[in-house]
Amino acid sequence: MVKRCPKCGRLLRALKREKDGGKTRLNCGPLSAIAAELGLSEAEFQKAFRFLAEKQAIVAANRPDGKAALPSEQGEAMLAAKKRDSSWTMDRRLVLYGIIVALLSVVLAARCQVR
Protein backbone atom coordinates (compact mmCIF):
# COMPACT_ATOMS: atom_id res chain seq x y z
CA MET A 1 0.00 0.00 0.00
CA VAL A 2 1.09 3.54 -0.59
CA LYS A 3 0.80 4.53 3.07
CA ARG A 4 0.94 2.17 6.05
CA CYS A 5 -2.57 1.41 7.25
CA PRO A 6 -2.85 -2.10 8.74
CA LYS A 7 -6.56 -1.71 9.48
CA CYS A 8 -7.13 -0.78 5.84
CA GLY A 9 -5.40 -3.94 4.71
CA ARG A 10 -7.48 -6.08 7.06
CA LEU A 11 -10.71 -4.48 5.84
CA LEU A 12 -9.70 -4.79 2.19
CA ARG A 13 -8.76 -8.48 2.62
CA ALA A 14 -12.13 -9.15 4.29
CA LEU A 15 -13.92 -7.46 1.38
CA LYS A 16 -11.86 -9.53 -1.06
CA ARG A 17 -12.96 -12.71 0.73
CA GLU A 18 -16.57 -11.57 0.29
CA LYS A 19 -15.98 -10.97 -3.42
CA ASP A 20 -14.17 -14.27 -3.87
CA GLY A 21 -17.14 -15.98 -2.22
CA GLY A 22 -19.29 -14.90 -5.16
CA LYS A 23 -20.97 -11.99 -3.40
CA THR A 24 -22.03 -8.80 -5.14
CA ARG A 25 -22.68 -5.37 -3.65
CA LEU A 26 -26.35 -6.35 -3.48
CA ASN A 27 -25.89 -9.46 -1.32
CA CYS A 28 -22.59 -8.97 0.52
CA GLY A 29 -22.49 -8.14 4.19
CA PRO A 30 -22.81 -4.50 5.26
CA LEU A 31 -19.54 -2.75 6.04
CA SER A 32 -20.55 -2.22 9.67
CA ALA A 33 -20.97 -5.99 10.16
CA ILE A 34 -17.62 -6.75 8.49
CA ALA A 35 -15.89 -4.11 10.64
CA ALA A 36 -17.47 -5.61 13.77
CA GLU A 37 -16.19 -9.08 12.78
CA LEU A 38 -12.70 -7.62 12.43
CA GLY A 39 -12.99 -5.91 15.81
CA LEU A 40 -12.51 -2.40 14.40
CA SER A 41 -13.71 0.54 16.45
CA GLU A 42 -15.89 3.15 14.77
CA ALA A 43 -12.93 5.54 14.47
CA GLU A 44 -10.66 2.86 12.98
CA PHE A 45 -13.40 1.82 10.57
CA GLN A 46 -14.02 5.41 9.42
CA LYS A 47 -10.29 6.00 8.93
CA ALA A 48 -9.88 2.76 6.94
CA PHE A 49 -12.99 3.45 4.86
CA ARG A 50 -11.87 7.00 4.02
CA PHE A 51 -8.38 5.78 3.08
CA LEU A 52 -9.71 3.01 0.81
CA ALA A 53 -12.29 5.32 -0.79
CA GLU A 54 -9.63 8.00 -1.36
CA LYS A 55 -7.37 5.47 -3.08
CA GLN A 56 -10.37 4.17 -5.09
CA ALA A 57 -9.64 0.71 -3.70
CA ILE A 58 -13.32 -0.05 -3.06
CA VAL A 59 -16.60 0.32 -4.88
CA ALA A 60 -19.35 1.15 -2.38
CA ALA A 61 -23.12 1.28 -2.55
CA ASN A 62 -25.73 2.55 -0.11
CA ARG A 63 -28.34 -0.04 0.83
CA PRO A 64 -31.24 0.04 3.30
CA ASP A 65 -29.21 -2.07 5.78
CA GLY A 66 -26.14 0.15 5.50
CA LYS A 67 -23.21 0.76 3.21
CA ALA A 68 -21.83 -2.20 1.24
CA ALA A 69 -18.53 -2.37 -0.62
CA LEU A 70 -16.28 -4.71 -2.53
CA PRO A 71 -12.70 -4.17 -3.71
CA SER A 72 -12.15 -2.48 -7.05
CA GLU A 73 -9.41 -3.38 -9.51
CA GLN A 74 -7.14 -0.86 -7.76
CA GLY A 75 -7.91 -2.51 -4.42
CA GLU A 76 -7.02 -5.93 -5.73
CA ALA A 77 -3.83 -4.47 -7.20
CA MET A 78 -2.99 -2.99 -3.77
CA LEU A 79 -3.41 -6.42 -2.18
CA ALA A 80 -1.24 -8.03 -4.85
CA ALA A 81 1.46 -5.38 -4.34
CA LYS A 82 1.38 -6.00 -0.60
CA LYS A 83 1.94 -9.72 -1.21
CA ARG A 84 4.92 -8.97 -3.46
CA ASP A 85 6.40 -6.62 -0.85
CA SER A 86 6.15 -9.17 1.93
CA SER A 87 7.56 -12.15 0.02
CA TRP A 88 11.01 -11.76 1.66
CA THR A 89 10.20 -11.51 5.33
CA MET A 90 12.85 -11.03 7.99
CA ASP A 91 12.92 -14.68 9.04
CA ARG A 92 13.42 -15.78 5.43
CA ARG A 93 16.27 -13.30 5.05
CA LEU A 94 17.93 -14.59 8.20
CA VAL A 95 17.76 -18.17 6.90
CA LEU A 96 19.24 -17.02 3.58
CA TYR A 97 22.06 -15.18 5.38
CA GLY A 98 22.81 -18.33 7.38
CA ILE A 99 23.04 -20.39 4.20
CA ILE A 100 25.35 -17.85 2.58
CA VAL A 101 27.65 -17.78 5.62
CA ALA A 102 27.74 -21.60 5.70
CA LEU A 103 28.64 -21.77 2.00
CA LEU A 104 31.36 -19.16 2.40
CA SER A 105 32.85 -21.00 5.35
CA VAL A 106 32.91 -24.26 3.35
CA VAL A 107 34.65 -22.53 0.44
CA LEU A 108 37.19 -20.89 2.77
CA ALA A 109 37.86 -24.16 4.57
CA ALA A 110 38.45 -25.92 1.23
CA ARG A 111 40.84 -23.21 0.08
CA CYS A 112 42.83 -23.32 3.32
CA GLN A 113 43.34 -27.08 3.04
CA VAL A 114 44.58 -26.99 -0.56
CA ARG A 115 48.31 -26.19 -0.24
N, C-alpha and C positions, 0 to 999 in steps of 0.2 A: 504494500500500500504506500501511497505517497507520503502520508503522515502516520505516525504510530497511533493506533487507536485499537487496542485489543478488544474492546467491547464491540466495536464496529465489525471486526472480523468474526467474532462469535455470532453476531446477529446475521451477518451476510451468509455464513456457513449454514445456519439454521434455515434461512430462506432458500438456500440452494438445495438443502435436503427436501424441503417442501416441493420445490420445482421438480427435482429428480423423482419424487414420488408420484408424479403425474398430476399434480395440483395446478390449477389455474388461479388467477386473481379472484375468480368468482367463488371457488370452493376451498381455497387455502385458509389456514387459520388466521384470525385477526392478529395484527402486530402486537397488541397488548397481551394476548395470550402467549405468543411466542416469547416475548420479553419476560413474562412471568416465569415461563419454563426455564429460561436461562438465568433467572435470579437477578435481573437487572432492575435497579431502582428507576423511578420515573425520570430523574435527572440524567442518569446514564443512558436510558433509552432515548430520551429527547436528543441528547448530544450525538449518539450513534446514528439516529435517524436523520438528523440535520446533515451530518458528515456524509452519509451515504447518498442522500438526496442531492447535496451539493456536487458530489463527484459523479452524479448520474449513474450510480451503481445499482439503483433499484428503480422499479416501475411500480408506482403505488396507485391504488384506487380507493375511493371512499365508498363504504358499504354501510348498510343500516346497523350492522353489528360492530362497526369500527373500521379503521383503516387497514387495508390489506396490501401486501407488496410481495414481489418476487424479484430476484436479481435480473438485471439487464445484461446485455452483452459486455458492457464495461465492468459490471460487477463480477461476472464470471472471469473476465480477464484479470481483474485485481486478485481474485482467489488463485488463479493459475500462476500469477507473478509471485505471490506469497509462497506458493509451493516451491517454485524455482529458487527463491532466495533462501529458503530454509533447507535445501537439500544437503548442504555441508554444515551440519551442526557441530557444536564444539566437541562433543564426545567422539564424533567421527573423525574430526581433525586430529584429536589427541591419539587415536588409534593409528591414523596414517603417519603421524610424526614418530610414533614408536616403531612402526615398520621400517621407516626410512633410517632411523638411528640403528636399528638392528642390522639392516643391510650394509650400512656404511661400516659398522664394526666388523662384520664378516669380511668385507673387502679389505679393510685395513689389516686385519689379522692374517689374511692370506698373503698380503704383500710383505708383511714383516717376516713371515716364515720363508719366503722365497729369497735365498741369498746365495 
